Amino acid sequence: MDRRETLFLPDDAATAAFGTTLAATLRPGDLVLLVGDLGAGKTALTRATIRALMGDENLDVPSPTFALLQPYDGNGHAVLHADLYRLGTARDIDELGLFDRPDAIVLVEWPERAPELFDRAEVIVRLAVPTSGSGREVEVERRR
């Protein structure tokens, strides 16, 4: 059953707090897709979520834009953070190993580059900068 909620995050602190809240709802094997234009806050939200899962608010969480995939293990969690912005073709998704660890929580930025991921996702987070230019509008779709 799909459930949707819409939020407004006025600043980076609110985005980080939402990342912590999101992390608390995730389970091993979950696929989370983060959708939004450049600058919408996908990486900021992903960083906050990973830091919460790892239990380290100062953890260095680089964007995997060039590496495409960054793994994390700690605090009882396995996490894979993927950024598909530079993915050559959707067929290349199989080579990344996104689903090689069934126990991992998988967070994917730019999932539009591999549309088949949408059918497998437990959570889809859509982020947008409102026309006022401040804060972030967030729509969360939960599919379990």
Secondary structure by P-SEA (a helix, b strand, c coil): cbbbbbbbbccaaaaaaaaaaaaaaccccbbbbbbbcccccaaaaaaaaaaaaaccccccccccccccbbbbbcccbbbbbbbcccccccccccccccccccccbbbbccccccccccccccbbbbbbbcccccbbbbbbbbcc
